[in-house]
Amino acid sequence: MNKMVSLLERLKGKSSSAKKVSVSLLEDAVYCSIDSQTELFPIKDRSWEQILAKVLSDEKYTHSEVVITLGAHHYQTYQIERPEIPEEEWSVALPFLLKDLIAERVTDIVADGIPLPNSSKIQTYVLSKRVLTPLLAILEKSQITLDRILPEDEVWGQANEHAEDFLLLHQSAHSSFKINAYVTRDICFHRTIRGVSAPLTGAQASSLQIDGLALEMQRSIDYLSSQIKQAQFHKLFICCDDEIDEELTTALEERLSVKVGTLMDGDVRCGEVLTKYALRSDYRINLYPEHLKPKVELFTLPVVAASWLIVALVMFGYYGFIEYQIQQEKAQIAQLSSQSTTLKAQLTELQTMLGEHKPSPNKLAAVQRIEAEIRAKEASLNAVGQFDNQKQVGYSGIMSALSRLGRNDISLSQISINKNTLNVSGLARTPSAVPGWIKQFRNELDLVGRSFEQLNIGRNEDDIVTFELQAKRGGE
């Protein structure tokens, strides 16, 4: 199961949800922090390697990501002129630049550096691979990823939340007093004070020892004041495991030219402070640079085998899906074929029935004869109707025209109209009135175009003028 998890992690790269673990390797103990809980594992009659291997064997650390903080006894520091190469290349070049200052071979050390504030020099940290190699072996066995390795001098610069320019006196259990100076949280001075042994307070308090410590510290303060003009060190912070910090603070404040205070509230050990603040991300030092980290080989045999397995599963799954679709289509085709056969049988049966119900030739001839008679009668009715309509329209027009030509000196007594002739007879006041009345026919559409065959004018028994007009349509 663990191998499968490791394989998946390699396929997807570094997991973004990996647990963060902080480990500090100091002289007195191994400090380990996970989920904001810090545990202390003292180093007594065993080596730090044995203690660390036992601690990290716990399953809760498996597949986590660790940041290691090293005590000053694990590394060396040097100040050299700033090299004329980009900072990102220092971790590769520094071992060669420091070869005259160290006893080990260039290939047996790891180095990194940081520029000193307002100086042409850099602070370098050198870690022997005699420390790095067993550390990597322990982490690999525990399936833990190493993120970075920090020197404690760098972490102390981030541990003070009250000031950026400050002095720090720190001492972890079973180690010497050390004084560090920081400008904008970057280290610019560090010194180990020899000849003064903890504890200096409590039941074994020694005024002479405190005087010696204060003297060495005042010398360092005076040196810093003369050498670093851009920063003013007005306060010294204390974090010492083997001392009563409040008592030591009071004693040093009486002897030094700067104010003295505790770095942390309460009784907090140096290892706990380092373990907590090592998880911050704003560190420029890393004694485990990228070029030392194992390269992730994506095309290893297990990865290729897993890839082929996944491809095979996908292909088989696709084949199964296509086969299922084919079976579904075949079933649908069979169903449609059955329906087609049934419909064809029904069509044949209906065609047979249709053949049996065909009409006889005699009936068809009778139907055609009757239809012809119907069409002939319809044509006759249409012709008669058209003739009647034309007659009604023509006679009404003539009568209307004669009525419009009515005069006081003309009186019609008889009108005879047929298709071709128009005969009119009546009385007139004078014989000359008749021709004048006839001339008015040209103004009426229904009377215009008629020619007169005969016009008779005479008198009756009462000596009244009579006339008889016989006319027909023009051209007839």
C-alpha positions as CSV (number, residue, x, y, z in Angstrom):
1,M,0.0,0.0,0.0
2,N,2.8,2.4,0.9
3,K,4.5,1.7,-2.5
4,M,1.3,2.6,-4.3
5,V,1.0,5.8,-2.4
6,S,4.6,6.7,-3.2
7,L,4.0,6.0,-6.8
8,L,0.9,8.2,-6.9
9,E,2.9,11.0,-5.3
10,R,5.6,10.7,-7.9
11,L,3.1,10.9,-10.6
12,K,1.4,14.0,-9.3
13,G,4.6,15.7,-7.9
14,K,4.9,17.1,-4.5
15,S,1.6,17.0,-2.7
16,S,0.2,20.4,-1.8
17,S,-1.6,19.0,1.2
18,A,1.5,17.3,2.8
19,K,1.8,17.8,6.6
20,K,4.5,20.3,7.7
21,V,6.9,19.1,10.3
22,S,9.6,21.2,12.0
23,V,12.7,19.5,13.6
24,S,15.5,21.2,15.5
25,L,18.7,19.3,16.2
26,L,20.4,21.0,19.2
27,E,23.1,19.8,21.6
28,D,20.7,18.8,24.3
29,A,17.8,17.3,22.4
30,V,15.8,16.7,19.2
31,Y,12.8,19.0,19.1
32,C,9.9,17.9,16.8
33,S,6.8,19.9,16.0
34,I,3.7,18.8,14.1
35,D,0.2,20.3,14.1
36,S,1.6,23.1,16.4
37,Q,2.5,20.5,19.1
38,T,6.2,20.4,20.0
39,E,7.9,17.4,21.6
40,L,11.3,17.2,23.2
41,F,13.5,14.0,22.9
42,P,16.7,14.4,25.0
43,I,20.0,13.2,23.7
44,K,21.8,11.4,26.5
45,D,23.8,8.2,25.8
46,R,22.7,8.0,22.2
47,S,23.4,9.9,19.0
48,W,21.1,12.4,17.4
49,E,20.8,10.0,14.5
50,Q,19.4,7.3,16.7
51,I,17.0,9.6,18.4
52,L,15.8,11.2,15.1
53,A,15.3,7.8,13.5
54,K,13.2,6.6,16.4
55,V,11.1,9.7,16.5
56,L,10.3,9.8,12.7
57,S,9.4,6.1,12.6
58,D,6.0,7.1,14.0
59,E,3.4,6.7,11.2
60,K,2.0,10.2,11.8
61,Y,5.2,11.6,10.2
62,T,4.9,9.4,7.1
63,H,4.6,11.4,3.8
64,S,5.1,14.7,5.5
65,E,7.4,17.6,4.6
66,V,10.1,18.6,7.1
67,V,12.1,21.7,7.8
68,I,15.4,21.0,9.7
69,T,17.0,23.6,12.0
70,L,20.6,22.8,12.9
71,G,22.3,23.9,16.1
72,A,25.5,25.9,15.6
73,H,27.6,22.8,16.5
74,H,26.5,21.1,13.2
75,Y,27.8,23.8,10.9
76,Q,30.5,26.4,10.4
77,T,30.3,30.1,9.5
78,Y,32.7,32.3,7.5
79,Q,32.6,35.8,6.2
80,I,34.1,36.3,2.7
81,E,34.0,39.0,0.0
82,R,30.8,39.0,-2.0
83,P,31.4,36.9,-5.2
84,E,30.6,38.5,-8.6
85,I,28.0,35.9,-9.5
86,P,24.2,35.9,-9.1
87,E,22.9,34.9,-5.7
88,E,21.0,31.9,-7.1
89,E,24.3,30.4,-8.1
90,W,26.0,30.8,-4.7
91,S,25.1,27.4,-3.4
92,V,27.0,25.8,-6.3
93,A,30.0,28.2,-6.3
94,L,30.6,28.8,-2.5
95,P,32.2,25.3,-1.8
96,F,34.9,26.2,-4.3
97,L,35.3,29.8,-3.0
98,L,35.7,28.4,0.6
99,K,38.2,25.6,-0.3
100,D,41.1,27.5,1.3
101,L,39.3,28.0,4.5
102,I,38.0,24.5,5.2
103,A,39.8,21.2,5.8
104,E,37.2,19.0,3.9
105,R,37.0,18.5,0.2
106,V,34.8,20.6,-1.9
107,T,32.6,17.7,-2.8
108,D,32.1,16.8,0.9
109,I,30.4,20.1,2.0
110,V,27.3,22.1,1.2
111,A,27.4,25.9,1.5
112,D,25.0,28.9,1.2
113,G,25.3,32.5,2.0
114,I,23.5,35.8,2.7
115,P,24.8,39.4,2.1
116,L,25.7,41.3,5.3
117,P,23.9,44.5,5.8
118,N,25.7,47.5,4.3
119,S,28.8,45.5,3.7
120,S,30.7,44.1,0.7
121,K,30.9,40.7,2.5
122,I,28.6,37.8,2.8
123,Q,27.9,35.5,5.7
124,T,28.4,31.9,4.6
125,Y,27.2,28.7,6.3
126,V,29.0,25.4,5.6
127,L,27.5,22.0,6.3
128,S,29.4,18.8,6.1
129,K,27.9,15.9,4.2
130,R,28.8,13.7,7.2
131,V,25.8,15.4,8.8
132,L,23.7,15.6,5.7
133,T,24.0,12.1,4.4
134,P,22.7,10.2,7.5
135,L,20.0,12.8,7.8
136,L,18.8,12.1,4.3
137,A,18.9,8.4,4.9
138,I,16.7,8.6,8.0
139,L,14.2,10.8,6.1
140,E,14.1,8.5,3.1
141,K,13.5,5.5,5.3
142,S,10.6,7.2,7.1
143,Q,9.2,8.4,3.7
144,I,9.5,12.0,4.6
145,T,10.4,14.8,2.2
146,L,13.1,17.3,3.2
147,D,12.1,20.8,2.3
148,R,15.1,22.8,3.6
149,I,17.8,23.0,6.2
150,L,18.3,26.2,8.2
151,P,21.1,27.3,10.5
152,E,19.8,28.4,13.9
153,D,21.4,31.9,13.4
154,E,19.0,32.6,10.6
155,V,15.9,31.4,12.5
156,W,16.7,33.6,15.6
157,G,16.5,36.7,13.3
158,Q,12.8,35.9,12.7
159,A,12.0,34.9,16.3
160,N,12.0,38.5,17.6
161,E,8.6,40.0,16.9
162,H,9.4,43.2,18.8
163,A,12.3,44.7,16.8
164,E,14.2,44.3,13.5
165,D,17.5,45.7,14.8
166,F,18.5,44.0,18.1
167,L,21.0,42.0,20.1
168,L,20.3,38.5,21.2
169,L,21.9,36.4,24.0
170,H,20.9,32.8,23.7
171,Q,22.0,29.5,25.2
172,S,20.4,26.1,24.7
173,A,21.0,23.4,27.3
174,H,24.5,21.9,27.4
175,S,25.9,24.6,25.1
176,S,27.8,27.9,25.4
177,F,26.5,31.4,25.5
178,K,26.2,33.0,22.1
179,I,25.6,36.6,21.2
180,N,24.1,37.6,17.8
181,A,23.4,41.0,16.3
182,Y,20.7,41.6,13.6
183,V,20.0,44.5,11.3
184,T,16.5,44.3,9.6
185,R,16.4,40.7,10.9
186,D,19.6,39.7,8.9
187,I,22.5,38.6,10.9
188,C,25.5,40.9,10.9
189,F,27.5,39.6,13.9
190,H,27.7,36.4,16.0
191,R,30.1,35.3,18.7
192,T,30.4,32.3,21.1
193,I,31.4,33.4,24.5
194,R,34.1,31.1,26.0
195,G,35.0,30.8,29.6
196,V,31.5,31.4,31.0
197,S,29.5,28.3,31.9
198,A,25.8,28.1,32.7
199,P,24.0,28.3,35.0
200,L,24.7,31.8,36.2
201,T,21.5,32.3,38.2
202,G,19.4,30.4,40.7
203,A,21.0,28.3,43.5
204,Q,24.4,28.3,41.7
205,A,24.4,32.0,41.0
206,S,27.9,33.5,40.5
207,S,28.4,37.2,40.5
208,L,31.9,36.7,39.1
209,Q,30.6,34.7,36.2
210,I,27.9,37.3,35.4
211,D,30.6,40.0,35.5
212,G,32.7,38.0,33.0
213,L,29.7,37.5,30.7
214,A,28.7,41.2,31.0
215,L,32.3,42.2,30.1
216,E,32.4,40.1,27.0
217,M,29.0,41.3,25.9
218,Q,29.9,45.0,26.5
219,R,33.0,44.5,24.3
220,S,30.8,43.1,21.5
221,I,28.3,46.0,21.9
222,D,31.2,48.6,21.7
223,Y,32.6,46.9,18.6
224,L,29.2,46.8,16.9
225,S,28.6,50.5,17.7
226,S,31.9,51.5,16.1
227,Q,31.6,49.2,13.1
228,I,27.9,49.4,12.2
229,K,26.8,53.0,11.9
230,Q,23.5,52.5,10.2
231,A,21.8,50.6,13.1
232,Q,21.5,51.5,16.8
233,F,21.4,48.6,19.2
234,H,19.5,49.8,22.2
235,K,18.1,46.6,23.6
236,L,19.4,43.1,24.3
237,F,17.0,40.1,24.3
238,I,17.7,37.0,26.3
239,C,16.6,33.3,25.7
240,C,18.7,30.9,27.8
241,D,17.6,27.3,28.8
242,D,19.8,26.9,31.9
243,E,19.0,30.4,33.4
244,I,16.2,32.2,35.1
245,D,15.7,34.8,32.4
246,E,14.2,37.4,34.7
247,E,17.1,37.2,37.2
248,L,19.7,37.2,34.4
249,T,17.9,40.2,32.8
250,T,18.1,42.2,36.0
251,A,21.8,41.4,36.6
252,L,22.9,42.3,33.0
253,E,20.8,45.5,32.9
254,E,22.8,46.7,35.9
255,R,26.1,46.0,34.1
256,L,25.4,46.9,30.4
257,S,24.8,50.1,28.5
258,V,21.7,48.8,26.8
259,K,18.3,47.8,28.0
260,V,17.8,44.1,28.6
261,G,14.6,42.1,28.2
262,T,13.4,38.5,27.6
263,L,12.7,37.3,24.1
264,M,9.7,35.2,25.0
265,D,7.1,35.5,27.6
266,G,7.2,32.6,30.0
267,D,9.6,29.7,30.3
268,V,10.1,28.7,26.6
269,R,13.1,26.6,25.6
270,C,15.4,27.6,22.7
271,G,14.5,24.5,20.8
272,E,10.8,25.3,21.0
273,V,11.4,28.8,19.7
274,L,13.5,27.5,16.8
275,T,11.0,24.8,15.9
276,K,8.1,27.2,15.8
277,Y,9.7,30.0,13.7
278,A,11.5,27.6,11.3
279,L,8.2,27.1,9.5
280,R,8.1,30.6,8.2
281,S,8.7,30.9,4.4
282,D,10.9,34.1,4.3
283,Y,14.3,32.5,4.6
284,R,17.0,33.1,2.0
285,I,19.3,30.4,3.4
286,N,18.9,26.7,2.5
287,L,21.6,24.1,3.2
288,Y,19.7,21.6,1.1
289,P,19.8,23.4,-2.3
290,E,17.8,22.3,-5.3
291,H,20.8,20.7,-7.1
292,L,21.1,18.2,-4.2
293,K,17.5,17.2,-4.2
294,P,16.8,13.9,-6.0
295,K,15.5,14.4,-9.5
296,V,12.0,13.0,-10.0
297,E,12.2,10.4,-12.7
298,L,8.8,10.3,-14.3
299,F,9.5,7.4,-16.6
300,T,10.6,4.8,-14.1
301,L,9.6,1.2,-14.6
302,P,6.8,1.3,-12.0
303,V,5.4,4.5,-13.6
304,V,5.5,3.0,-17.1
305,A,3.9,-0.2,-15.8
306,A,1.2,1.8,-14.1
307,S,0.7,3.9,-17.2
308,W,0.3,0.8,-19.3
309,L,-2.1,-0.7,-16.8
310,I,-4.2,2.5,-16.8
311,V,-4.2,2.5,-20.6
312,A,-5.2,-1.2,-20.7
313,L,-8.0,-0.6,-18.3
314,V,-9.3,2.4,-20.3
315,M,-9.1,0.4,-23.5
316,F,-10.9,-2.6,-22.0
317,G,-13.5,-0.3,-20.6
318,Y,-14.0,1.4,-23.9
319,Y,-14.2,-1.9,-25.7
320,G,-16.8,-3.1,-23.2
321,F,-18.8,0.1,-23.7
322,I,-18.7,-0.3,-27.5
323,E,-19.7,-3.9,-27.3
324,Y,-22.6,-3.1,-25.1
325,Q,-23.7,-0.4,-27.6
326,I,-23.4,-3.0,-30.5
327,Q,-25.6,-5.5,-28.6
328,Q,-28.2,-2.8,-28.0
329,E,-28.2,-1.8,-31.7
330,K,-28.5,-5.5,-32.7
331,A,-31.5,-6.0,-30.5
332,Q,-33.1,-2.8,-31.9
333,I,-32.4,-4.0,-35.5
334,A,-34.0,-7.4,-34.7
335,Q,-37.0,-5.7,-33.3
336,L,-37.4,-3.4,-36.3
337,S,-36.9,-6.4,-38.7
338,S,-39.7,-8.2,-36.9
339,Q,-41.9,-5.1,-37.3
340,S,-41.0,-4.8,-41.0
341,T,-42.0,-8.5,-41.6
342,T,-45.4,-7.9,-39.9
343,L,-46.1,-4.8,-41.9
344,K,-45.2,-6.5,-45.2
345,A,-47.6,-9.3,-44.4
346,Q,-50.3,-6.7,-43.6
347,L,-49.6,-4.9,-46.9
348,T,-49.9,-8.1,-48.9
349,E,-53.2,-8.9,-47.2
350,L,-54.6,-5.4,-47.9
351,Q,-53.5,-5.5,-51.5
352,T,-55.3,-8.9,-51.9
353,M,-58.4,-7.4,-50.4
354,L,-58.1,-4.4,-52.7
355,G,-57.9,-6.7,-55.7
356,E,-61.1,-8.4,-54.6
357,H,-63.0,-5.1,-54.3
358,K,-62.3,-3.6,-57.8
359,P,-65.4,-2.3,-59.6
360,S,-66.8,-3.9,-62.7
361,P,-66.2,-2.3,-66.2
362,N,-70.0,-1.8,-66.6
363,K,-70.2,0.2,-63.4
364,L,-67.2,2.3,-64.4
365,A,-68.7,3.1,-67.8
366,A,-72.0,4.0,-66.1
367,V,-70.2,6.3,-63.7
368,Q,-68.4,8.0,-66.6
369,R,-71.7,8.4,-68.6
370,I,-73.5,9.9,-65.6
371,E,-70.6,12.3,-64.9
372,A,-70.7,13.4,-68.6
373,E,-74.4,14.1,-68.4
374,I,-73.9,16.0,-65.2
375,R,-71.2,18.2,-66.8
376,A,-73.5,18.8,-69.9
377,K,-76.4,19.9,-67.7
378,E,-74.2,22.1,-65.6
379,A,-73.0,23.8,-68.8
380,S,-76.6,24.3,-70.0
381,L,-77.6,25.8,-66.7
382,N,-74.6,28.2,-66.8
383,A,-75.5,29.3,-70.3
384,V,-79.2,29.9,-69.4
385,G,-78.3,31.7,-66.4
386,Q,-75.8,33.9,-68.3
387,F,-78.5,34.7,-71.0
388,D,-81.1,35.6,-68.4
389,N,-78.7,37.8,-66.6
390,Q,-77.7,39.5,-69.8
391,K,-81.4,40.1,-70.7
392,Q,-82.2,41.5,-67.3
393,V,-79.2,43.8,-67.3
394,G,-79.9,45.0,-70.9
395,Y,-83.7,45.8,-70.5
396,S,-83.3,47.5,-67.2
397,G,-80.7,49.7,-68.7
398,I,-83.0,50.8,-71.6
399,M,-85.9,51.5,-69.3
400,S,-83.7,53.5,-67.0
401,A,-82.3,55.5,-69.9
402,L,-85.9,56.3,-71.2
403,S,-86.9,57.4,-67.8
404,R,-84.0,59.8,-67.6
405,L,-85.0,61.3,-71.0
406,G,-88.5,62.1,-69.7
407,R,-89.8,65.5,-71.0
408,N,-92.9,67.6,-70.5
409,D,-93.7,67.6,-74.2
410,I,-93.3,63.9,-74.8
411,S,-95.5,61.2,-73.3
412,L,-94.8,57.5,-74.0
413,S,-97.8,55.2,-74.2
414,Q,-96.3,52.0,-75.4
415,I,-92.7,50.4,-75.3
416,S,-91.9,47.2,-77.1
417,I,-88.5,45.6,-76.4
418,N,-86.9,42.4,-77.6
419,K,-83.5,41.1,-78.3
420,N,-82.9,43.2,-81.5
421,T,-85.7,45.8,-81.7
422,L,-87.0,48.8,-79.7
423,N,-90.5,50.1,-80.7
424,V,-91.8,53.2,-78.9
425,S,-95.1,55.1,-79.5
426,G,-96.7,58.0,-77.7
427,L,-98.0,61.6,-77.7
428,A,-96.2,64.9,-78.4
429,R,-97.1,68.5,-77.8
430,T,-95.6,69.5,-81.1
431,P,-94.2,67.6,-84.1
432,S,-90.8,69.2,-83.6
433,A,-90.5,67.8,-80.1
434,V,-90.0,64.3,-81.3
435,P,-86.8,64.8,-83.3
436,G,-85.3,66.8,-80.3
437,W,-86.2,63.9,-78.0
438,I,-84.6,61.4,-80.3
439,K,-81.3,63.4,-80.5
440,Q,-81.0,62.9,-76.7
441,F,-80.5,59.1,-77.2
442,R,-76.8,59.7,-78.0
443,N,-76.2,60.8,-74.4
444,E,-77.4,57.4,-73.0
445,L,-75.1,54.4,-73.1
446,D,-78.0,51.9,-73.5
447,L,-79.6,53.9,-76.3
448,V,-76.6,55.1,-78.3
449,G,-75.8,53.2,-81.5
450,R,-79.4,52.3,-82.3
451,S,-80.7,53.2,-85.9
452,F,-84.2,54.0,-86.8
453,E,-86.1,52.0,-89.4
454,Q,-89.3,54.1,-89.3
455,L,-90.7,57.3,-87.6
456,N,-94.4,58.1,-88.1
457,I,-95.8,61.4,-86.8
458,G,-99.6,62.1,-87.1
459,R,-102.7,63.3,-85.2
460,N,-105.4,61.4,-83.5
461,E,-109.1,62.1,-83.4
462,D,-108.6,64.7,-80.7
463,D,-106.0,66.5,-82.9
464,I,-103.1,65.6,-80.6
465,V,-99.8,64.8,-82.2
466,T,-98.9,61.1,-82.1
467,F,-95.7,59.4,-83.0
468,E,-94.4,55.8,-83.6
469,L,-90.7,55.1,-83.5
470,Q,-89.3,51.7,-84.7
471,A,-85.6,51.2,-84.0
472,K,-83.0,48.4,-83.8
473,R,-79.5,47.9,-82.4
474,G,-76.8,49.3,-84.6
475,G,-75.3,46.8,-87.1
476,E,-78.2,44.3,-86.8
